């Protein structure tokens, strides 16, 4: 089994990368590939390019690389008729006619006797009857050459379905055609991305005021859970709004726009599911989602390093667009692992600040939702954070960390390449979190060991940090790394009995107490007192993986928040969740049934059978901060994931030892609400792909861990995760940037290299 770092990649892959390097570098001209925010601004100042030319280059890349990358899974794999989708970058999407048989993923499919699957099919959009959409099961196309990363581009005539084509003609082109919706008259007054760039060029030329406009000509995509007033916003859903573009930007989007950024595209994302509930409406078919995280409206994004494998997470289009140089940076959203997962699988940086430092908006206003930043470097992510940080009256959560934001810019914490040899992390204490490095399966072993080596050789030996480790019964104690003297279990024992004693009432599916301790009644006052004084043991099953599983703690009901959002949006047709349900198609029959059930809810409370999300968030903050202070730890570190990217549409690793199937640490830092950063940490070349097996009664498919080593056709990225308690954002940025400067592991995806020189500058 072999892992590759940027300095250990095979000669063949290096040759492929060299062939894919920007053609403009050879002549000294500006190229957009791998360009940073500062690099774009410097090129404009030097006269190498203009802001409009920069946007045009991104549009050209979108036209070349932003097509469909999945094909449907059908019963027999028979071809389907040709069909087309929406217009992107001036061209109609073309869907593949080839399909794959369900038996390629689900063995013995002819013997399956469970509920019918929602197999792949083409459906007609309710938003635009001229558009076809992929629905149901699908797989990634190997070597697709396309990514489906951006669902809507800010191009006149295609940025809205309500105001489509000539209904979005520029005011200078004359009056709107007969039949244009009234809302289009105001909508068309907003410039598209190219027109906005031209306005900046006209105003500033080669002398942009970057002090006033720090995001000048940085080209952004945004996850389709946020709103941009000049593009369609439906949370990735096929829902027929009377006016599909909202009236207002989400706060972060408005701020980026006001500071010179180009709001270029809506990134593909798994759709906002909306309120859902059990009830009288039932589904008669099932969709085993596996490794699909897609939008009913826009489809499934694919990984640019291997289009047959997952980009991971609901913010997948955000990370893919940055990774493949379809945008400079992107605003993602994380409820569980939706920013960090895509960042690690697609070889980009994710910076997620303390909850409330960046502003949420649009469909993302839940207790656990946070705006994150995808860029190619920690420096760019820190610059974006400095641009958007602060209090916003429309976002109640920004009031919480206001006093935690330092007076100095976060960018001041950056460690540059020139400082690497000066041991810039000397005096910094880093806690290695072994709970998230446990080797649950063969897939976990190699990445866990690679990250362990990176921590020691780079953070400790090269950069000078002091490292200490937590202990986990499933991870051997490392004699070369001192242990934390005060453990997460110590903090849990002291804090949980006094804050959430009901935690110990949790039962397994068999009805047994999950955290039982022999000789003690863990539900009793006696046990609570003894545990808090360290005179009774904590269950061995309780660790950072189990206590921080955010699935145990329900968010407030989504119905009040959704109805408030829709009321504020003021659409003439979709005014609340019930009218949404009446005007939408749903990804699954089960989703449609649960949405209809939720529309009848009148109780605004979350589930009342367990611990409130924000209550547990406060508890987790106490646990983490106490461990930090007792051990004098500045930042924690662990792998973001310990499994290679799975096959798109295939099986997930089964949950084991409280390692969720989609990630090593899943929603832990989401529940904590503290800062985190994911940074590229190398590549892996092998996998033990999990697979499905048909159950003995033939009524369901069960995912099982793979036992056959397979060489990956393309090296796949892995990522280092740095995190801390709330307010320690600058420390996370310092350590993450130092690691990045010492390694520079990111290499752009070879299959999506520069376009031929003559392709740039084409008009749309």
C-alpha positions in Angstrom: 0.0 0.0 0.0 1.5 3.4 -1.0 0.8 7.0 -0.3 2.2 9.8 -2.4 3.1 13.3 -1.2 3.7 16.1 -3.6 7.4 15.3 -3.4 6.8 11.5 -3.9 4.6 11.3 -6.9 5.4 8.9 -9.6 7.4 10.1 -12.6 4.5 9.2 -15.0 2.1 11.4 -13.1 4.6 14.2 -12.9 5.0 14.0 -16.7 1.2 14.2 -17.0 1.1 17.3 -14.8 3.9 19.0 -16.7 2.0 18.5 -20.0 -1.0 20.1 -18.3 0.7 23.2 -17.1 -0.5 26.6 -18.3 0.5 27.5 -21.8 0.6 31.2 -21.0 3.5 30.7 -18.5 5.8 29.9 -21.4 5.3 33.3 -22.9 5.1 35.3 -19.7 1.4 36.1 -20.2 -1.2 35.9 -17.5 -3.1 32.7 -17.1 -6.1 32.1 -14.8 -5.2 28.6 -13.8 -4.0 28.6 -10.1 -4.3 32.4 -10.0 -4.6 33.8 -6.5 -6.6 36.9 -5.5 -3.4 38.9 -5.2 -2.1 37.4 -8.5 -5.2 38.6 -10.4 -4.9 42.1 -8.9 -1.2 42.3 -9.8 -1.9 41.1 -13.3 -4.5 43.9 -13.7 -2.1 46.5 -12.3 0.7 45.4 -14.7 -1.6 45.6 -17.7 -1.4 41.8 -18.5 -5.1 41.5 -18.3 -8.3 43.3 -17.4 -11.1 42.3 -15.0 -13.4 41.5 -17.9 -10.7 39.3 -19.5 -10.3 37.5 -16.2 -14.1 36.7 -16.0 -14.0 35.7 -19.7 -11.3 33.2 -19.0 -13.4 31.6 -16.2 -16.4 31.5 -18.5 -14.3 29.8 -21.2 -13.3 27.2 -18.7 -16.9 26.7 -17.6 -17.9 26.2 -21.3 -15.2 23.6 -21.7 -15.5 21.7 -18.5 -18.9 22.3 -16.8 -21.0 19.6 -18.5 -22.7 16.5 -17.3 -20.4 13.8 -15.8 -22.8 11.1 -14.7 -24.9 8.5 -16.5 -28.1 6.9 -15.2 -28.3 3.5 -13.6 -31.2 1.5 -15.1 -32.6 -2.0 -14.7 -30.9 -3.4 -17.8 -28.4 -0.8 -18.9 -30.2 -0.1 -22.2 -29.6 3.3 -23.9 -32.1 6.1 -23.5 -33.1 8.8 -26.0 -30.9 11.9 -26.3 -32.0 14.9 -24.3 -30.8 18.4 -23.3 -30.8 20.4 -20.1 -30.4 24.1 -19.2 -28.0 26.5 -21.0 -24.6 27.0 -19.3 -22.0 29.4 -20.6 -24.0 29.7 -23.8 -24.4 26.0 -24.6 -27.2 23.5 -24.0 -26.3 20.6 -21.6 -26.2 17.3 -23.5 -27.1 14.2 -21.4 -25.5 10.9 -22.1 -27.7 8.2 -23.7 -25.6 5.3 -22.3 -26.8 3.9 -19.0 -25.3 1.2 -16.7 -27.2 -1.8 -15.4 -28.1 -1.8 -11.7 -26.4 -5.2 -11.3 -23.0 -3.5 -11.8 -23.4 -1.9 -8.4 -26.0 -4.2 -6.7 -25.0 -7.8 -7.2 -27.8 -10.4 -7.7 -30.2 -7.6 -8.6 -32.5 -10.1 -10.3 -33.0 -11.8 -6.9 -33.7 -8.6 -4.9 -37.1 -8.8 -3.3 -37.2 -5.5 -1.2 -39.0 -2.3 -2.1 -38.5 -1.1 -5.7 -35.5 1.1 -6.3 -35.8 4.6 -7.8 -33.7 3.8 -10.7 -32.3 6.4 -13.0 -34.6 8.3 -15.4 -35.0 11.5 -17.2 -37.8 13.8 -16.1 -39.2 17.1 -17.3 -38.4 20.1 -15.1 -41.4 21.8 -13.4 -39.4 25.1 -13.4 -38.7 24.9 -17.2 -40.6 22.4 -19.3 -38.0 22.7 -22.0 -35.3 21.3 -19.7 -34.7 17.6 -18.9 -33.2 16.5 -15.5 -31.4 13.4 -14.4 -33.3 11.7 -11.5 -32.6 8.6 -9.4 -29.6 6.3 -9.3 -26.5 7.2 -11.4 -22.8 6.6 -11.5 -19.8 8.8 -12.4 -18.4 8.6 -15.9 -14.7 7.7 -15.9 -12.5 10.2 -17.7 -15.6 12.3 -18.3 -13.8 15.5 -19.1 -16.7 17.3 -17.4 -17.5 18.3 -13.8 -21.0 19.7 -13.4 -19.6 22.0 -10.7 -21.5 25.2 -11.5 -25.3 25.1 -11.8 -26.0 28.7 -12.8 -23.6 31.1 -14.4 -24.1 34.9 -14.1 -24.5 35.3 -17.8 -27.3 37.4 -19.2 -30.2 35.3 -20.6 -29.3 32.1 -18.6 -29.0 33.3 -15.0 -32.7 33.0 -14.4 -35.4 30.7 -15.7 -38.2 33.3 -14.9 -36.3 35.9 -17.0 -34.8 33.5 -19.5 -33.3 34.5 -22.9 -34.7 37.8 -24.2 -36.6 38.3 -21.0 -33.1 39.3 -19.6 -31.9 41.5 -22.5 -29.9 44.5 -21.5 -31.8 47.8 -21.0 -29.8 49.3 -23.9 -31.2 46.6 -26.2 -34.7 48.0 -26.0 -37.9 47.0 -24.4 -38.6 43.4 -23.2 -40.6 41.2 -25.5 -44.4 40.7 -25.0 -45.2 38.2 -22.3 -42.1 38.9 -20.1 -42.9 38.6 -16.4 -43.1 42.0 -14.7 -40.2 41.2 -12.4 -37.9 40.9 -15.3 -37.9 44.7 -15.9 -36.0 45.3 -12.6 -34.0 42.1 -12.8 -32.4 43.0 -16.2 -31.1 46.2 -14.8 -28.5 44.2 -12.8 -25.3 43.7 -14.8 -24.1 40.1 -15.3 -20.6 39.0 -14.4 -18.9 40.3 -17.6 -20.8 43.6 -17.4 -19.8 44.1 -13.8 -16.2 43.4 -14.6 -16.4 45.9 -17.4 -17.8 48.5 -15.0 -14.8 47.9 -12.7 -12.4 48.3 -15.6 -14.0 51.5 -16.6 -13.9 52.9 -13.1 -10.4 51.8 -12.0 -8.5 50.7 -15.1 -5.0 49.5 -14.0 -5.3 51.1 -10.6 -7.8 49.2 -8.5 -8.3 50.5 -4.9 -7.5 47.2 -3.2 -7.5 48.9 0.3 -11.2 49.8 -0.3 -11.9 46.8 -2.5 -9.8 43.9 -1.1 -11.8 41.3 -3.2 -11.3 43.3 -6.4 -11.9 41.0 -9.4 -11.8 37.8 -7.3 -14.3 35.6 -9.1 -16.6 33.7 -6.7 -19.0 30.9 -6.8 -21.5 30.3 -4.0 -23.2 27.2 -2.7 -26.8 27.1 -3.8 -28.0 27.4 -0.2 -27.1 31.1 -0.2 -28.8 33.8 -2.2 -27.4 36.1 -5.0 -29.9 38.6 -6.2 -28.8 38.3 -9.8 -29.1 34.5 -10.2 -31.6 31.7 -9.7 -31.7 30.6 -6.0 -33.8 27.5 -5.2 -31.5 25.6 -2.8 -30.7 23.2 -5.7 -34.3 22.2 -6.0 -36.6 22.0 -9.1 -39.2 24.4 -7.6 -41.3 26.7 -9.7 -41.0 30.1 -8.1 -42.9 33.0 -9.8 -39.5 34.8 -9.7 -36.6 32.4 -9.2 -34.0 35.1 -8.3 -34.4 36.5 -4.8 -34.7 40.1 -4.0 -31.6 40.3 -1.7 -28.1 38.9 -1.4 -27.2 36.7 1.6 -25.0 38.9 3.8 -21.6 37.4 2.9 -22.4 37.6 -0.8 -23.4 41.2 -0.5 -20.2 42.0 1.4 -18.0 40.3 -1.2 -19.8 42.2 -4.0 -19.4 45.5 -2.2 -15.7 44.8 -1.8 -15.0 44.3 -5.5 -15.6 40.6 -5.9 -17.4 39.2 -8.9 -20.3 37.0 -8.0 -19.8 34.7 -10.9 -21.8 31.5 -10.4 -24.0 29.4 -8.2 -22.2 26.2 -7.3 -23.9 22.9 -7.6 -24.8 21.4 -4.2 -26.9 18.7 -2.8 -30.3 20.3 -2.5 -31.8 21.8 0.6 -34.1 19.1 1.8 -36.4 21.4 3.7 -38.7 20.4 6.5 -39.5 16.7 6.7 -41.5 14.5 9.1 -43.0 11.1 9.5 -46.7 10.9 9.0 -49.5 9.5 6.9 -47.8 10.0 3.5 -45.5 7.1 2.7 -43.2 6.2 -0.2 -43.6 2.9 -2.1 -40.1 3.0 -3.6 -36.6 3.6 -2.1 -33.4 5.3 -3.2 -30.3 3.8 -1.6 -28.3 7.0 -1.8 -24.9 5.5 -1.1 -22.3 8.0 -2.5 -24.7 10.3 -4.3 -25.0 13.9 -3.1 -26.7 15.7 -5.9 -29.2 18.5 -6.8 -32.5 17.6 -8.5 -32.1 20.8 -10.5 -28.4 20.7 -11.4 -27.3 17.1 -11.1 -24.2 15.5 -9.5 -20.8 17.2 -9.4 -17.8 14.9 -10.0 -14.3 14.8 -8.6 -11.8 16.5 -11.0 -9.0 14.0 -10.0 -11.2 11.1 -11.0 -14.7 11.8 -12.3 -15.8 8.3 -11.4 -15.3 9.0 -7.7 -17.0 11.2 -5.1 -16.4 15.0 -4.6 -18.1 14.4 -1.2 -20.4 16.6 0.8 -23.3 18.9 0.0 -20.9 21.7 -0.9 -19.2 19.6 -3.5 -19.7 22.0 -6.4 -18.0 24.8 -4.4 -14.9 22.8 -3.9 -14.8 21.3 -7.4 -15.2 24.8 -9.0 -12.2 26.0 -7.0 -10.1 22.8 -7.6 -10.6 22.9 -11.3 -10.1 26.6 -11.6 -13.7 27.5 -12.5 -13.7 30.1 -9.8 -11.1 31.9 -7.6 -12.8 31.0 -4.4 -16.2 29.8 -3.2 -18.5 30.3 -0.3 -19.6 26.9 1.0 -21.9 25.9 3.9 -21.3 23.3 6.6 -24.0 21.7 8.8 -22.1 18.5 9.3 -19.1 18.0 7.1 -20.2 19.8 3.9 -17.3 22.2 3.5 -14.4 20.1 4.8 -15.3 16.9 3.0 -15.3 18.4 -0.4 -12.2 20.4 0.4 -10.2 17.3 1.3 -11.5 15.2 -1.7 -10.8 17.9 -4.2 -7.4 19.2 -3.0 -8.4 22.7 -1.9 -8.3 24.7 1.4 -11.4 25.0 3.6 -11.5 27.8 6.2 -14.4 27.6 8.5 -14.5 30.3 11.2 -16.0 30.3 14.6 -19.8 30.2 14.2 -21.0 33.8 13.7 -17.8 35.4 12.5 -18.9 34.9 8.9 -22.6 35.5 8.1 -25.1 33.0 7.0 -28.2 33.7 4.9 -30.6 32.3 2.3 -31.6 28.8 3.2 -28.8 28.5 5.7 -29.9 29.8 9.1 -29.9 26.7 11.3 -28.1 26.3 14.6 -25.4 24.1 13.0 -25.0 25.9 9.6 -21.9 27.9 9.0 -20.5 29.8 6.0 -17.1 28.4 5.0 -14.5 29.5 2.5 -13.0 27.3 -0.3 -9.9 28.7 -1.9 -6.7 27.2 -3.3 -4.5 28.6 -0.5 -4.8 29.5 3.2 -3.8 33.0 2.3 -6.7 33.6 0.0 -9.1 32.1 2.5 -7.9 34.4 5.2 -8.2 37.4 2.9 -11.8 36.4 2.2 -12.5 35.9 5.9 -11.1 39.4 6.7 -13.4 40.8 4.0 -16.6 39.2 5.3 -16.1 39.0 9.1 -18.3 41.0 11.5 -21.7 41.6 13.0 -24.8 41.5 10.8 -28.1 42.4 12.3 -30.0 39.9 10.0 -27.9 37.0 11.4 -28.6 36.4 15.1 -25.5 34.2 15.4 -23.0 37.0 14.5 -23.8 38.6 17.9 -22.1 35.7 19.8 -18.4 35.9 18.6 -18.2 39.7 18.1 -15.9 40.2 21.0 -13.7 37.3 19.8 -12.7 38.9 16.5 -9.2 40.3 16.9 -8.4 43.9 16.0 -5.6 42.7 13.7 -6.6 41.1 10.3 -6.6 37.3 10.3 -4.1 37.5 7.4 -1.6 38.8 9.9 -1.4 35.3 11.3 -0.2 33.8 8.0 3.2 32.0 8.0 4.8 32.6 4.6 7.3 30.4 2.7 10.1 32.6 3.7 9.5 31.8 7.4 9.5 28.0 7.1 13.1 27.5 7.9 12.9 29.7 11.1 10.8 27.1 13.0 7.8 29.4 13.0 5.7 27.1 15.2 8.3 27.0 18.0 6.3 27.5 21.2 3.1 26.3 19.6 1.5 23.2 21.3 -0.5 21.0 19.0 -2.8 18.2 20.2 -2.9 15.1 18.0 -6.4 13.7 18.2 -6.0 9.9 17.9 -9.8 9.4 18.3 -10.0 10.4 14.6 -7.0 8.3 13.5 -8.3 4.9 14.5 -7.8 2.2 11.8 -11.3 0.8 11.5 -10.7 -0.9 8.2 -7.9 -1.5 5.7 -9.0 1.8 4.0 -8.3 3.7 7.2 -4.8 2.4 7.8 -2.7 4.0 5.1 -4.1 7.5 5.3 -4.0 7.5 9.1 -0.3 6.5 9.0 0.5 9.1 6.3 -1.0 11.9 8.3 0.8 10.7 11.5 4.1 10.9 9.6 3.3 14.4 8.3 2.4 15.6 11.8 5.8 14.4 13.1 8.1 15.3 10.2 6.5 18.6 9.2 4.7 20.1 12.2 7.1 18.9 14.9 10.5 18.4 13.2 10.5 21.0 10.4 8.3 23.7 11.9 9.2 23.3 15.5 5.8 22.7 17.1 5.5 20.7 20.3 3.0 17.9 19.9 1.1 15.8 22.4 -1.5 13.1 21.7 -4.8 12.0 23.1 -5.3 8.3 23.9 -7.8 5.9 22.4 -8.0 2.2 23.2 -8.2 1.5 19.4 -5.0 3.4 18.6 -1.6 2.2 19.9 0.1 4.7 22.3 3.0 6.3 20.4 6.1 6.3 22.6 7.6 9.2 20.5 4.7 11.6 21.4 3.9 12.6 25.0 0.3 12.0 26.1 -2.1 14.8 27.1 -2.1 14.9 30.9 -5.8 15.9 31.0 -8.0 13.9 28.5 -11.2 14.4 26.7 -12.7 11.7 28.9 -11.5 13.6 32.0 -13.4 16.6 30.8 -16.5 14.6 29.9 -16.6 13.0 33.4 -16.6 16.3 35.1 -18.9 18.2 32.7 -21.6 15.8 31.4 -23.1 14.8 34.8 -23.8 18.4 35.8 -24.8 19.8 32.4 -26.6 17.0 30.5 -27.1 14.0 32.9 -29.8 12.8 30.5 -27.0 11.8 28.2 -26.5 8.7 30.2 -30.1 7.6 29.6 -29.3 7.0 25.9 -30.2 3.5 24.8 -29.0 1.2 21.9 -31.3 -0.2 19.3 -31.7 -3.2 21.5 -33.0 -1.1 24.4 -29.9 -1.4 26.5 -28.1 1.6 28.1 -25.4 2.6 25.7 -23.0 3.9 28.3 -23.6 1.4 31.1 -20.8 0.8 33.6 -20.7 -2.5 35.6 -21.6 -2.0 39.2 -23.2 1.4 38.7 -26.6 2.8 37.8 -25.5 5.4 35.4 -28.9 7.2 35.6 -28.6 7.8 39.3 -27.5 10.9 41.3 -24.9 8.7 43.1 -23.2 7.9 39.8 -23.4 11.5 38.6 -21.6 12.8 41.7 -19.0 10.0 41.8 -18.3 10.4 38.1 -17.8 14.1 38.4 -15.3 13.5 41.2 -13.5 10.8 39.2 -14.6 8.2 41.7 -16.6 6.2 39.2 -15.5 5.2 35.7 -16.7 6.5 32.4 -18.0 4.0 29.9 -15.2 2.9 27.5 -17.7 3.5 24.7 -17.7 7.2 25.4 -15.1 9.1 23.5 -14.9 12.2 21.3 -16.4 10.3 18.4 -19.5 9.2 20.3 -20.1 12.3 22.5 -19.8 14.7 19.5 -22.1 12.8 17.1 -24.3 15.7 16.2 -27.0 13.4 14.9 -28.0 12.8 18.6 -29.0 16.5 19.0 -31.8 17.8 16.9 -31.7 21.3 15.4 -34.8 23.4 16.0 -37.7 22.5 13.6 -36.9 23.6 10.0 -40.5 24.7 9.3 -40.4 28.1 11.1 -37.1 29.0 9.5 -38.2 27.9 6.0 -41.5 29.7 6.3 -39.8 32.9 7.5 -37.3 32.8 4.7 -40.1 32.3 2.1 -42.1 35.1 3.7 -39.2 37.5 3.5 -38.4 36.5 0.0 -41.9 37.6 -1.0 -42.5 35.3 -4.0 -46.0 35.5 -5.5 -46.3 31.8 -5.9 -44.1 30.0 -3.3 -45.0 31.7 -0.1 -44.5 29.0 2.5 -43.5 25.3 2.8 -47.0 24.1 1.7 -46.9 26.1 -1.5 -43.3 25.0 -2.1 -44.4 21.3 -1.9 -47.2 22.1 -4.3 -44.8 23.6 -6.9 -41.8 21.3 -6.7 -40.5 17.9 -7.7 -38.5 15.9 -5.1 -35.4 13.9 -5.4 -37.1 10.8 -3.9 -40.6 9.6 -3.3 -39.7 9.3 0.4 -38.6 13.0 0.3 -41.9 14.1 -1.2 -43.9 12.1 1.3 -42.0 13.5 4.3 -42.2 17.0 2.9 -46.0 16.7 2.6 -46.2 15.5 6.2 -44.1 18.4 7.4 -46.4 20.9 5.7 -49.1 20.0 8.2 -46.9 20.5 11.3 -48.0 23.2 13.7 -45.5 22.5 16.6 -42.4 24.6 16.2 -40.3 22.6 18.7 -37.6 20.1 17.7 -37.8 16.5 18.9 -38.3 16.5 22.6 -36.9 13.0 23.3 -33.3 14.0 23.5 -30.8 16.8 24.1 -31.2 20.2 22.4 -28.5 21.0 19.8 -27.5 24.4 21.3 -27.4 22.9 24.8 -25.0 20.3 23.6 -23.0 22.8 21.7 -22.3 24.7 24.9 -21.3 21.5 26.6 -18.9 20.5 23.8 -17.3 23.9 24.0 -16.6 23.5 27.7 -15.1 20.0 27.1 -12.8 21.2 24.3 -11.7 24.4 25.9 -11.0 22.7 29.2 -8.8 20.2 27.4 -7.0 23.0 25.6 -6.4 25.1 28.7 -5.3 22.1 30.9 -2.8 20.9 28.3 -1.8 24.4 27.1 -2.8 23.3 23.6 -3.2 26.0 20.9 -4.6 23.8 18.0 -5.7 20.3 17.4 -4.8 18.2 14.4 -6.0 15.0 12.7 -6.9 13.7 9.2 -10.0 15.1 7.7 -10.8 11.6 6.5 -9.1 8.2 6.7 -10.7 6.6 3.6 -10.0 7.3 -0.1 -12.8 8.9 -2.1 -15.4 6.3 -2.8 -16.9 5.2 -6.2 -19.6 7.6 -7.2 -22.9 5.8 -6.9 -21.3 2.9 -5.1 -21.3 1.7 -1.5 -20.1 3.6 1.5 -17.9 2.1 4.2 -20.2 0.8 6.9 -20.3 2.7 10.2 -17.9 1.2 12.7 -16.6 2.2 16.1 -18.5 5.5 15.8 -16.6 6.4 12.6 -19.4 7.6 10.4 -19.4 6.2 6.8 -18.8 9.5 5.1 -15.9 10.9 7.1 -13.6 10.2 10.0 -15.0 13.0 12.2 -18.1 14.1 10.4 -20.1 16.7 12.3 -17.9 17.1 15.3 -16.6 20.6 14.6 -20.0 21.6 13.3 -21.5 20.9 16.7 -18.5 22.6 18.4 -18.9 25.7 16.2 -15.2 26.3 16.5 -12.7 27.2 13.7 -11.2 24.6 11.4 -9.1 24.5 8.3 -8.4 21.7 5.9 -5.2 21.8 3.9 -4.0 19.4 1.2 -1.7 16.8 2.7 -0.7 14.5 -0.2 -2.2 11.7 -2.3 -3.1 8.1 -2.0 -2.9 5.5 -4.8 -4.7 2.5 -3.5 -8.1 1.7 -2.1 -10.2 -1.2 -0.7 -13.5 -0.2 -2.2 -16.6 -1.1 -0.1 -19.3 -3.0 -1.9 -22.9 -4.0 -1.5 -24.1 -7.6 -0.7 -27.6 -8.8 -0.8 -29.0 -9.8 2.6 -30.0 -13.4 3.3 -33.7 -12.6 3.1 -33.0 -10.8 -0.2 -34.9 -7.7 1.0 -32.0 -5.2 1.4 -28.5 -4.4 0.3 -25.8 -4.2 3.0 -22.5 -2.2 2.6 -19.4 -4.2 3.6 -15.8 -3.1 3.9 -13.7 -4.0 0.9 -10.9 -6.6 1.2 -9.4 -6.4 -2.3 -6.6 -3.8 -2.8 -7.1 -1.8 -6.0 -4.6 0.6 -7.5 -6.4 3.9 -8.1 -6.2 5.0 -11.8 -5.3 8.5 -10.5 -3.7 9.6 -7.2 -6.4 11.0 -5.0 -6.0 13.9 -2.6 -6.0 13.6 1.2 -6.2 16.4 3.8 -4.9 17.6 7.2 -7.5 19.1 9.5 -6.6 21.8 12.0 -9.2 22.9 14.6 -9.7 24.5 18.0 -12.2 25.9 20.4 -14.3 29.0 19.5 -12.3 32.2 19.1 -9.0 30.5 18.2 -9.3 31.3 14.5 -6.0 33.1 14.2 -4.1 30.2 15.8 -5.7 27.8 13.3 -4.8 30.0 10.4 -1.2 30.3 11.7 -0.6 26.5 11.9 -2.5 25.7 8.7 -0.6 28.3 6.7 2.7 27.1 8.2 2.0 23.5 7.2 0.9 24.6 3.7 4.1 26.7 3.2 6.3 23.8 4.3 4.6 21.3 1.9 2.7 22.9 -1.0 1.0 19.6 -1.7 -1.7 21.0 -4.0 -1.2 20.1 -7.7 -4.1 21.1 -10.0 -6.1 18.2 -11.6 -4.3 17.2 -14.7 -7.4 16.3 -16.7 -8.7 19.9 -16.4 -5.6 21.9 -17.4 -5.4 25.2 -19.4 -7.4 25.6 -22.5 -5.6 26.2 -25.8 -4.5 29.8 -26.0 -6.9 30.6 -28.8 -9.9 29.4 -26.7 -9.6 32.4 -24.4 -11.4 35.6 -25.2 -14.3 34.1 -27.0 -17.5 36.0 -26.6 -20.8 34.8 -25.0 
